[in-house]
């Protein structure tokens, strides 16, 4: 899938890729059967979830989505 492992963190992975002409990023935290997905956009998150659903049983009803306005984090 093209994720790279963070140095020193055995359960955190990162993928930078292009989607619809825009650079996207996904950070993935893995613990047993649970995932924490952080994405640069909603489109990137949905792309990853569709890839995941094609290969594994995914319970999207248990997925909690939290989004932050990017203006909050700008300096």
C-alpha positions in Angstrom: 0.0 0.0 0.0 3.0 2.3 0.2 3.0 3.3 3.9 6.3 3.9 5.6 6.9 3.2 9.3 7.8 6.1 11.6 11.3 5.7 13.1 11.0 4.6 16.7 7.3 4.1 16.5 6.4 0.5 15.6 2.6 1.2 15.2 2.5 4.5 13.3 2.7 4.7 9.5 2.6 7.5 7.0 1.6 7.7 3.3 2.0 10.8 1.1 0.4 10.5 -2.3 -1.5 12.4 -5.0 -5.3 12.1 -5.3 -7.2 14.1 -7.9 -4.2 16.3 -8.6 -3.7 17.3 -4.9 -1.0 16.0 -2.5 -2.5 14.1 0.4 -1.2 12.6 3.5 -2.5 9.8 5.8 -1.1 8.9 9.2 -2.2 5.5 10.5 -2.0 4.3 14.1 -2.5 0.6 14.4 -3.3 -1.3 17.6 -4.3 -5.0 17.3 -7.6 -4.7 15.3 -8.1 -0.9 15.7 -7.0 1.9 13.5 -6.6 5.6 14.1 -6.8 7.3 10.7 -5.6 10.9 10.3 -5.9 12.4 6.8 -5.2 15.7 5.2 -8.7 15.7 3.6 -12.0 14.0 3.7 -11.4 12.7 0.2 -8.1 11.0 1.3 -9.9 9.4 4.3 -12.7 8.1 2.1 -10.2 6.8 -0.5 -8.3 4.9 2.3 -11.6 3.5 3.7 -12.7 2.2 0.3 -9.4 0.5 -0.2 -9.7 -1.0 3.3 -13.3 -2.2 2.7 -12.3 -4.0 -0.5 -9.9 -6.2 1.5 -11.3 -6.5 5.0 -14.5 -6.4 6.9 -14.9 -2.8 8.1 -17.6 -1.7 10.5 -18.1 2.0 9.4 -21.0 2.5 11.9 -18.4 2.3 14.7 -16.2 4.9 13.0 -16.1 8.2 14.8 -15.1 11.1 12.6 -13.5 14.2 14.2 -12.5 17.0 11.9 -10.6 20.2 12.7 -10.7 23.5 10.8 -7.3 24.0 9.3 -7.4 27.7 10.3 -7.3 26.6 14.0 -3.9 25.0 13.4 -2.3 27.7 11.3 0.4 29.9 12.9 
